[in-house]
């Protein structure tokens, strides 16, 4: 799992990475798991594992 962003400074790069993560979250985690391929389901689990359970 990799996020890629190009930006002229660190702040803008972090904004780009956050936007990409949020887009992936919407596309894989917020979708009906039964509509995802097996690879997409694995990616979904990876995304979920990146967020601490306390949140």
PDB file of N, H, CA, C and O in Angstrom:
ATOM      1  N   UNK A   1       0.844  -1.176   0.000  1.00  0.00           N
ATOM      2  CA  UNK A   1       0.000   0.000   0.000  1.00  0.00           C
ATOM      3  C   UNK A   1       0.881   1.227   0.000  1.00  0.00           C
ATOM      4  O   UNK A   1       1.697   1.413   0.903  1.00  0.00           O
ATOM      5  N   UNK A   2       0.722   2.058  -0.999  1.00  0.00           N
ATOM      6  H   UNK A   2       0.059   1.906  -1.732  1.00  0.00           H
ATOM      7  CA  UNK A   2       1.533   3.267  -1.120  1.00  0.00           C
ATOM      8  C   UNK A   2       0.643   4.441  -1.510  1.00  0.00           C
ATOM      9  O   UNK A   2      -0.279   4.305  -2.315  1.00  0.00           O
ATOM     10  N   UNK A   3       0.935   5.578  -0.931  1.00  0.00           N
ATOM     11  H   UNK A   3       1.684   5.689  -0.277  1.00  0.00           H
ATOM     12  CA  UNK A   3       0.298   6.821  -1.349  1.00  0.00           C
ATOM     13  C   UNK A   3       1.373   7.669  -2.003  1.00  0.00           C
ATOM     14  O   UNK A   3       2.492   7.758  -1.498  1.00  0.00           O
ATOM     15  N   UNK A   4       1.044   8.281  -3.107  1.00  0.00           N
ATOM     16  H   UNK A   4       0.135   8.208  -3.517  1.00  0.00           H
ATOM     17  CA  UNK A   4       2.016   9.084  -3.829  1.00  0.00           C
ATOM     18  C   UNK A   4       1.463  10.486  -4.008  1.00  0.00           C
ATOM     19  O   UNK A   4       0.317  10.672  -4.416  1.00  0.00           O
ATOM     20  N   UNK A   5       2.291  11.461  -3.698  1.00  0.00           N
ATOM     21  H   UNK A   5       3.223  11.310  -3.366  1.00  0.00           H
ATOM     22  CA  UNK A   5       1.894  12.851  -3.896  1.00  0.00           C
ATOM     23  C   UNK A   5       3.113  13.659  -4.306  1.00  0.00           C
ATOM     24  O   UNK A   5       4.227  13.421  -3.839  1.00  0.00           O
ATOM     25  N   UNK A   6       2.880  14.602  -5.175  1.00  0.00           N
ATOM     26  H   UNK A   6       1.975  14.795  -5.554  1.00  0.00           H
ATOM     27  CA  UNK A   6       3.939  15.546  -5.521  1.00  0.00           C
ATOM     28  C   UNK A   6       3.423  16.938  -5.202  1.00  0.00           C
ATOM     29  O   UNK A   6       2.294  17.290  -5.542  1.00  0.00           O
ATOM     30  N   UNK A   7       4.253  17.711  -4.554  1.00  0.00           N
ATOM     31  H   UNK A   7       5.171  17.425  -4.278  1.00  0.00           H
ATOM     32  CA  UNK A   7       3.851  19.054  -4.153  1.00  0.00           C
ATOM     33  C   UNK A   7       5.101  19.893  -3.923  1.00  0.00           C
ATOM     34  O   UNK A   7       6.183  19.353  -3.692  1.00  0.00           O
ATOM     35  N   UNK A   8       4.953  21.207  -3.987  1.00  0.00           N
ATOM     36  H   UNK A   8       4.074  21.646  -4.175  1.00  0.00           H
ATOM     37  CA  UNK A   8       6.109  22.082  -3.817  1.00  0.00           C
ATOM     38  C   UNK A   8       6.613  22.184  -2.378  1.00  0.00           C
ATOM     39  O   UNK A   8       7.720  22.668  -2.139  1.00  0.00           O
ATOM     40  N   UNK A   9       5.791  21.722  -1.409  1.00  0.00           N
ATOM     41  H   UNK A   9       4.893  21.329  -1.603  1.00  0.00           H
ATOM     42  CA  UNK A   9       6.243  21.779  -0.016  1.00  0.00           C
ATOM     43  C   UNK A   9       5.584  20.662   0.789  1.00  0.00           C
ATOM     44  O   UNK A   9       4.646  20.015   0.325  1.00  0.00           O
ATOM     45  N   UNK A  10       6.085  20.449   1.988  1.00  0.00           N
ATOM     46  H   UNK A  10       6.848  20.975   2.365  1.00  0.00           H
ATOM     47  CA  UNK A  10       5.615  19.352   2.833  1.00  0.00           C
ATOM     48  C   UNK A  10       4.139  19.487   3.183  1.00  0.00           C
ATOM     49  O   UNK A  10       3.406  18.499   3.155  1.00  0.00           O
ATOM     50  N   UNK A  11       3.701  20.678   3.508  1.00  0.00           N
ATOM     51  H   UNK A  11       4.297  21.481   3.531  1.00  0.00           H
ATOM     52  CA  UNK A  11       2.295  20.877   3.877  1.00  0.00           C
ATOM     53  C   UNK A  11       1.363  20.437   2.744  1.00  0.00           C
ATOM     54  O   UNK A  11       0.406  19.697   2.968  1.00  0.00           O
ATOM     55  N   UNK A  12       1.652  20.896   1.536  1.00  0.00           N
ATOM     56  H   UNK A  12       2.430  21.498   1.354  1.00  0.00           H
ATOM     57  CA  UNK A  12       0.804  20.532   0.405  1.00  0.00           C
ATOM     58  C   UNK A  12       0.888  19.039   0.095  1.00  0.00           C
ATOM     59  O   UNK A  12      -0.099  18.438  -0.329  1.00  0.00           O
ATOM     60  N   UNK A  13       2.046  18.445   0.301  1.00  0.00           N
ATOM     61  H   UNK A  13       2.848  18.934   0.645  1.00  0.00           H
ATOM     62  CA  UNK A  13       2.187  16.999   0.099  1.00  0.00           C
ATOM     63  C   UNK A  13       1.322  16.231   1.094  1.00  0.00           C
ATOM     64  O   UNK A  13       0.668  15.256   0.724  1.00  0.00           O
ATOM     65  N   UNK A  14       1.316  16.663   2.351  1.00  0.00           N
ATOM     66  H   UNK A  14       1.847  17.455   2.651  1.00  0.00           H
ATOM     67  CA  UNK A  14       0.483  16.003   3.359  1.00  0.00           C
ATOM     68  C   UNK A  14      -0.998  16.157   3.039  1.00  0.00           C
ATOM     69  O   UNK A  14      -1.779  15.231   3.257  1.00  0.00           O
ATOM     70  N   UNK A  15      -1.386  17.306   2.530  1.00  0.00           N
ATOM     71  H   UNK A  15      -0.752  18.058   2.353  1.00  0.00           H
ATOM     72  CA  UNK A  15      -2.777  17.511   2.119  1.00  0.00           C
ATOM     73  C   UNK A  15      -3.128  16.544   0.988  1.00  0.00           C
ATOM     74  O   UNK A  15      -4.196  15.932   1.007  1.00  0.00           O
ATOM     75  N   UNK A  16      -2.243  16.403   0.015  1.00  0.00           N
ATOM     76  H   UNK A  16      -1.376  16.900   0.000  1.00  0.00           H
ATOM     77  CA  UNK A  16      -2.472  15.484  -1.108  1.00  0.00           C
ATOM     78  C   UNK A  16      -2.584  14.037  -0.633  1.00  0.00           C
ATOM     79  O   UNK A  16      -3.462  13.302  -1.085  1.00  0.00           O
ATOM     80  N   UNK A  17      -1.704  13.630   0.272  1.00  0.00           N
ATOM     81  H   UNK A  17      -0.992  14.228   0.640  1.00  0.00           H
ATOM     82  CA  UNK A  17      -1.733  12.264   0.797  1.00  0.00           C
ATOM     83  C   UNK A  17      -3.021  12.018   1.571  1.00  0.00           C
ATOM     84  O   UNK A  17      -3.639  10.963   1.435  1.00  0.00           O
ATOM     85  N   UNK A  18      -3.421  12.984   2.375  1.00  0.00           N
ATOM     86  H   UNK A  18      -2.918  13.841   2.485  1.00  0.00           H
ATOM     87  CA  UNK A  18      -4.669  12.860   3.131  1.00  0.00           C
ATOM     88  C   UNK A  18      -5.855  12.736   2.185  1.00  0.00           C
ATOM     89  O   UNK A  18      -6.736  11.903   2.399  1.00  0.00           O
ATOM     90  N   UNK A  19      -5.884  13.550   1.153  1.00  0.00           N
ATOM     91  H   UNK A  19      -5.169  14.227   0.979  1.00  0.00           H
ATOM     92  CA  UNK A  19      -6.976  13.482   0.171  1.00  0.00           C
ATOM     93  C   UNK A  19      -7.028  12.113  -0.504  1.00  0.00           C
ATOM     94  O   UNK A  19      -8.107  11.551  -0.690  1.00  0.00           O
ATOM     95  N   UNK A  20      -5.869  11.582  -0.868  1.00  0.00           N
ATOM     96  H   UNK A  20      -4.993  12.038  -0.717  1.00  0.00           H
ATOM     97  CA  UNK A  20      -5.821  10.274  -1.523  1.00  0.00           C
ATOM     98  C   UNK A  20      -6.296   9.172  -0.571  1.00  0.00           C
ATOM     99  O   UNK A  20      -7.030   8.269  -0.973  1.00  0.00           O
ATOM    100  N   UNK A  21      -5.868   9.256   0.702  1.00  0.00           N
ATOM    101  H   UNK A  21      -5.272   9.990   1.028  1.00  0.00           H
ATOM    102  CA  UNK A  21      -6.308   8.272   1.688  1.00  0.00           C
ATOM    103  C   UNK A  21      -7.821   8.341   1.856  1.00  0.00           C
ATOM    104  O   UNK A  21      -8.485   7.305   1.886  1.00  0.00           O
ATOM    105  N   UNK A  22      -8.375   9.550   1.967  1.00  0.00           N
ATOM    106  H   UNK A  22      -7.836  10.391   1.942  1.00  0.00           H
ATOM    107  CA  UNK A  22      -9.822   9.708   2.136  1.00  0.00           C
ATOM    108  C   UNK A  22     -10.589   9.160   0.935  1.00  0.00           C
ATOM    109  O   UNK A  22     -11.650   8.556   1.096  1.00  0.00           O
ATOM    110  N   UNK A  23     -10.061   9.367  -0.255  1.00  0.00           N
ATOM    111  H   UNK A  23      -9.199   9.858  -0.386  1.00  0.00           H
ATOM    112  CA  UNK A  23     -10.708   8.839  -1.453  1.00  0.00           C
ATOM    113  C   UNK A  23     -10.704   7.309  -1.442  1.00  0.00           C
ATOM    114  O   UNK A  23     -11.713   6.679  -1.755  1.00  0.00           O
ATOM    115  N   UNK A  24      -9.569   6.721  -1.081  1.00  0.00           N
ATOM    116  H   UNK A  24      -8.749   7.234  -0.826  1.00  0.00           H
ATOM    117  CA  UNK A  24      -9.499   5.260  -0.970  1.00  0.00           C
ATOM    118  C   UNK A  24     -10.453   4.750   0.096  1.00  0.00           C
ATOM    119  O   UNK A  24     -11.094   3.717  -0.097  1.00  0.00           O
ATOM    120  N   UNK A  25     -10.560   5.450   1.215  1.00  0.00           N
ATOM    121  H   UNK A  25     -10.039   6.290   1.372  1.00  0.00           H
ATOM    122  CA  UNK A  25     -11.462   5.059   2.302  1.00  0.00           C
ATOM    123  C   UNK A  25     -12.902   5.014   1.794  1.00  0.00           C
ATOM    124  O   UNK A  25     -13.626   4.052   2.049  1.00  0.00           O
ATOM    125  N   UNK A  26     -13.309   6.053   1.078  1.00  0.00           N
ATOM    126  H   UNK A  26     -12.721   6.834   0.871  1.00  0.00           H
ATOM    127  CA  UNK A  26     -14.671   6.099   0.538  1.00  0.00           C
ATOM    128  C   UNK A  26     -14.907   4.986  -0.479  1.00  0.00           C
ATOM    129  O   UNK A  26     -15.980   4.385  -0.516  1.00  0.00           O
ATOM    130  N   UNK A  27     -13.892   4.718  -1.305  1.00  0.00           N
ATOM    131  H   UNK A  27     -13.020   5.206  -1.274  1.00  0.00           H
ATOM    132  CA  UNK A  27     -14.040   3.723  -2.367  1.00  0.00           C
ATOM    133  C   UNK A  27     -14.028   2.280  -1.865  1.00  0.00           C
ATOM    134  O   UNK A  27     -14.617   1.409  -2.503  1.00  0.00           O
ATOM    135  N   UNK A  28     -13.375   2.011  -0.743  1.00  0.00           N
ATOM    136  H   UNK A  28     -12.896   2.719  -0.225  1.00  0.00           H
ATOM    137  CA  UNK A  28     -13.218   0.629  -0.283  1.00  0.00           C
ATOM    138  C   UNK A  28     -13.862   0.347   1.069  1.00  0.00           C
ATOM    139  O   UNK A  28     -14.476  -0.706   1.242  1.00  0.00           O
ATOM    140  N   UNK A  29     -13.741   1.249   2.019  1.00  0.00           N
ATOM    141  H   UNK A  29     -13.243   2.105   1.878  1.00  0.00           H
ATOM    142  CA  UNK A  29     -14.252   0.976   3.366  1.00  0.00           C
ATOM    143  C   UNK A  29     -15.734   1.315   3.476  1.00  0.00           C
ATOM    144  O   UNK A  29     -16.492   0.593   4.125  1.00  0.00           O
ATOM    145  N   UNK A  30     -16.143   2.397   2.850  1.00  0.00           N
ATOM    146  H   UNK A  30     -15.528   2.983   2.323  1.00  0.00           H
ATOM    147  CA  UNK A  30     -17.538   2.825   2.969  1.00  0.00           C
ATOM    148  C   UNK A  30     -18.460   2.131   1.971  1.00  0.00           C
ATOM    149  O   UNK A  30     -19.659   2.407   1.940  1.00  0.00           O
ATOM    150  N   UNK A  31     -17.917   1.247   1.169  1.00  0.00           N
ATOM    151  H   UNK A  31     -16.943   1.023   1.194  1.00  0.00           H
ATOM    152  CA  UNK A  31     -18.726   0.511   0.194  1.00  0.00           C
ATOM    153  C   UNK A  31     -19.206  -0.814   0.791  1.00  0.00           C
ATOM    154  O   UNK A  31     -18.649  -1.305   1.773  1.00  0.00           O
ATOM    155  N   UNK A  32     -20.231  -1.373   0.191  1.00  0.00           N
ATOM    156  H   UNK A  32     -20.683  -0.974  -0.607  1.00  0.00           H
ATOM    157  CA  UNK A  32     -20.726  -2.687   0.588  1.00  0.00           C
ATOM    158  C   UNK A  32     -19.628  -3.715   0.317  1.00  0.00           C
ATOM    159  O   UNK A  32     -19.200  -3.890  -0.824  1.00  0.00           O
ATOM    160  N   UNK A  33     -19.180  -4.387   1.365  1.00  0.00           N
ATOM    161  H   UNK A  33     -19.527  -4.245   2.292  1.00  0.00           H
ATOM    162  CA  UNK A  33     -18.069  -5.337   1.244  1.00  0.00           C
ATOM    163  C   UNK A  33     -18.386  -6.452   0.246  1.00  0.00           C
ATOM    164  O   UNK A  33     -17.475  -6.991  -0.383  1.00  0.00           O
ATOM    165  N   UNK A  34     -19.652  -6.798   0.095  1.00  0.00           N
ATOM    166  H   UNK A  34     -20.391  -6.360   0.605  1.00  0.00           H
ATOM    167  CA  UNK A  34     -20.043  -7.878  -0.815  1.00  0.00           C
ATOM    168  C   UNK A  34     -19.914  -7.485  -2.286  1.00  0.00           C
ATOM    169  O   UNK A  34     -19.938  -8.349  -3.162  1.00  0.00           O
ATOM    170  N   UNK A  35     -19.779  -6.203  -2.557  1.00  0.00           N
ATOM    171  H   UNK A  35     -19.759  -5.501  -1.845  1.00  0.00           H
ATOM    172  CA  UNK A  35     -19.620  -5.735  -3.933  1.00  0.00           C
ATOM    173  C   UNK A  35     -18.150  -5.590  -4.319  1.00  0.00           C
ATOM    174  O   UNK A  35     -17.841  -5.250  -5.461  1.00  0.00           O
ATOM    175  N   UNK A  36     -17.238  -5.846  -3.372  1.00  0.00           N
ATOM    176  H   UNK A  36     -17.489  -6.122  -2.444  1.00  0.00           H
ATOM    177  CA  UNK A  36     -15.807  -5.707  -3.627  1.00  0.00           C
ATOM    178  C   UNK A  36     -15.195  -7.044  -4.034  1.00  0.00           C
ATOM    179  O   UNK A  36     -15.609  -8.098  -3.552  1.00  0.00           O
ATOM    180  N   UNK A  37     -14.219  -6.990  -4.913  1.00  0.00           N
ATOM    181  H   UNK A  37     -13.883  -6.133  -5.304  1.00  0.00           H
ATOM    182  CA  UNK A  37     -13.481  -8.200  -5.282  1.00  0.00           C
ATOM    183  C   UNK A  37     -12.661  -8.663  -4.082  1.00  0.00           C
ATOM    184  O   UNK A  37     -12.534  -7.932  -3.100  1.00  0.00           O
ATOM    185  N   UNK A  38     -12.111  -9.855  -4.154  1.00  0.00           N
ATOM    186  H   UNK A  38     -12.215 -10.448  -4.952  1.00  0.00           H
ATOM    187  CA  UNK A  38     -11.310 -10.354  -3.030  1.00  0.00           C
ATOM    188  C   UNK A  38     -10.089  -9.466  -2.795  1.00  0.00           C
ATOM    189  O   UNK A  38      -9.715  -9.225  -1.648  1.00  0.00           O
ATOM    190  N   UNK A  39      -9.470  -8.982  -3.859  1.00  0.00           N
ATOM    191  H   UNK A  39      -9.775  -9.178  -4.791  1.00  0.00           H
ATOM    192  CA  UNK A  39      -8.334  -8.076  -3.711  1.00  0.00           C
ATOM    193  C   UNK A  39      -8.739  -6.758  -3.077  1.00  0.00           C
ATOM    194  O   UNK A  39      -8.015  -6.210  -2.245  1.00  0.00           O
ATOM    195  N   UNK A  40      -9.892  -6.253  -3.472  1.00  0.00           N
ATOM    196  H   UNK A  40     -10.479  -6.698  -4.148  1.00  0.00           H
ATOM    197  CA  UNK A  40     -10.399  -5.005  -2.898  1.00  0.00           C
ATOM    198  C   UNK A  40     -10.740  -5.195  -1.421  1.00  0.00           C
ATOM    199  O   UNK A  40     -10.553  -4.281  -0.618  1.00  0.00           O
ATOM    200  N   UNK A  41     -11.237  -6.376  -1.064  1.00  0.00           N
ATOM    201  H   UNK A  41     -11.389  -7.119  -1.716  1.00  0.00           H
ATOM    202  CA  UNK A  41     -11.534  -6.650   0.343  1.00  0.00           C
ATOM    203  C   UNK A  41     -10.254  -6.682   1.178  1.00  0.00           C
ATOM    204  O   UNK A  41     -10.247  -6.209   2.315  1.00  0.00           O
ATOM    205  N   UNK A  42      -9.183  -7.230   0.631  1.00  0.00           N
ATOM    206  H   UNK A  42      -9.189  -7.614  -0.292  1.00  0.00           H
ATOM    207  CA  UNK A  42      -7.897  -7.231   1.339  1.00  0.00           C
ATOM    208  C   UNK A  42      -7.383  -5.805   1.514  1.00  0.00           C
ATOM    209  O   UNK A  42      -6.884  -5.446   2.581  1.00  0.00           O
ATOM    210  N   UNK A  43      -7.505  -5.002   0.471  1.00  0.00           N
ATOM    211  H   UNK A  43      -7.910  -5.294  -0.396  1.00  0.00           H
ATOM    212  CA  UNK A  43      -7.088  -3.607   0.549  1.00  0.00           C
ATOM    213  C   UNK A  43      -7.923  -2.864   1.588  1.00  0.00           C
ATOM    214  O   UNK A  43      -7.402  -2.042   2.341  1.00  0.00           O
ATOM    215  N   UNK A  44      -9.224  -3.159   1.622  1.00  0.00           N
ATOM    216  H   UNK A  44      -9.647  -3.827   1.010  1.00  0.00           H
ATOM    217  CA  UNK A  44     -10.125  -2.556   2.610  1.00  0.00           C
ATOM    218  C   UNK A  44      -9.640  -2.857   4.025  1.00  0.00           C
ATOM    219  O   UNK A  44      -9.585  -1.963   4.871  1.00  0.00           O
ATOM    220  N   UNK A  45      -9.291  -4.114   4.280  1.00  0.00           N
ATOM    221  H   UNK A  45      -9.336  -4.839   3.593  1.00  0.00           H
ATOM    222  CA  UNK A  45      -8.802  -4.502   5.607  1.00  0.00           C
ATOM    223  C   UNK A  45      -7.502  -3.783   5.946  1.00  0.00           C
ATOM    224  O   UNK A  45      -7.287  -3.396   7.094  1.00  0.00           O
ATOM    225  N   UNK A  46      -6.641  -3.604   4.957  1.00  0.00           N
ATOM    226  H   UNK A  46      -6.817  -3.919   4.024  1.00  0.00           H
ATOM    227  CA  UNK A  46      -5.383  -2.885   5.178  1.00  0.00           C
ATOM    228  C   UNK A  46      -5.664  -1.440   5.580  1.00  0.00           C
ATOM    229  O   UNK A  46      -5.052  -0.927   6.517  1.00  0.00           O
ATOM    230  N   UNK A  47      -6.574  -0.793   4.888  1.00  0.00           N
ATOM    231  H   UNK A  47      -7.071  -1.211   4.128  1.00  0.00           H
ATOM    232  CA  UNK A  47      -6.929   0.582   5.237  1.00  0.00           C
ATOM    233  C   UNK A  47      -7.478   0.660   6.656  1.00  0.00           C
ATOM    234  O   UNK A  47      -7.088   1.535   7.429  1.00  0.00           O
ATOM    235  N   UNK A  48      -8.374  -0.244   6.997  1.00  0.00           N
ATOM    236  H   UNK A  48      -8.691  -0.955   6.369  1.00  0.00           H
ATOM    237  CA  UNK A  48      -8.970  -0.249   8.334  1.00  0.00           C
ATOM    238  C   UNK A  48      -7.905  -0.464   9.393  1.00  0.00           C
ATOM    239  O   UNK A  48      -7.972   0.134  10.467  1.00  0.00           O
ATOM    240  N   UNK A  49      -6.924  -1.309   9.109  1.00  0.00           N
ATOM    241  H   UNK A  49      -6.870  -1.795   8.236  1.00  0.00           H
ATOM    242  CA  UNK A  49      -5.881  -1.612  10.094  1.00  0.00           C
ATOM    243  C   UNK A  49      -4.982  -0.409  10.380  1.00  0.00           C
ATOM    244  O   UNK A  49      -4.291  -0.386  11.399  1.00  0.00           O
ATOM    245  N   UNK A  50      -4.983   0.572   9.509  1.00  0.00           N
ATOM    246  H   UNK A  50      -5.544   0.553   8.682  1.00  0.00           H
ATOM    247  CA  UNK A  50      -4.147   1.756   9.706  1.00  0.00           C
ATOM    248  C   UNK A  50      -4.730   2.743  10.716  1.00  0.00           C
ATOM    249  O   UNK A  50      -4.034   3.644  11.185  1.00  0.00           O
ATOM    250  N   UNK A  51      -6.008   2.567  11.047  1.00  0.00           N
ATOM    251  H   UNK A  51      -6.573   1.835  10.666  1.00  0.00           H
ATOM    252  CA  UNK A  51      -6.680   3.480  11.974  1.00  0.00           C
ATOM    253  C   UNK A  51      -6.791   2.807  13.337  1.00  0.00           C
ATOM    254  O   UNK A  51      -7.322   1.701  13.436  1.00  0.00           O
ATOM    255  N   UNK A  52      -6.293   3.464  14.397  1.00  0.00           N
ATOM    256  H   UNK A  52      -5.861   4.362  14.316  1.00  0.00           H
ATOM    257  CA  UNK A  52      -6.402   2.871  15.744  1.00  0.00           C
ATOM    258  C   UNK A  52      -7.868   2.655  16.131  1.00  0.00           C
ATOM    259  O   UNK A  52      -8.735   3.453  15.774  1.00  0.00           O
ATOM    260  N   UNK A  53      -8.131   1.589  16.853  1.00  0.00           N
ATOM    261  H   UNK A  53      -7.426   0.941  17.143  1.00  0.00           H
ATOM    262  CA  UNK A  53      -9.500   1.256  17.251  1.00  0.00           C
ATOM    263  C   UNK A  53     -10.105   2.277  18.203  1.00  0.00           C
ATOM    264  O   UNK A  53     -11.329   2.381  18.287  1.00  0.00           O
ATOM    265  N   UNK A  54      -9.285   3.031  18.921  1.00  0.00           N
ATOM    266  H   UNK A  54      -8.291   2.947  18.854  1.00  0.00           H
ATOM    267  CA  UNK A  54      -9.787   3.988  19.900  1.00  0.00           C
ATOM    268  C   UNK A  54     -10.525   5.156  19.258  1.00  0.00           C
ATOM    269  O   UNK A  54     -11.282   5.856  19.930  1.00  0.00           O
ATOM    270  N   UNK A  55     -10.313   5.369  17.970  1.00  0.00           N
ATOM    271  H   UNK A  55      -9.698   4.800  17.424  1.00  0.00           H
ATOM    272  CA  UNK A  55     -10.928   6.526  17.306  1.00  0.00           C
ATOM    273  C   UNK A  55     -12.387   6.264  17.047  1.00  0.00           C
ATOM    274  O   UNK A  55     -13.079   7.118  16.495  1.00  0.00           O
TER     275      UNK A  55
END
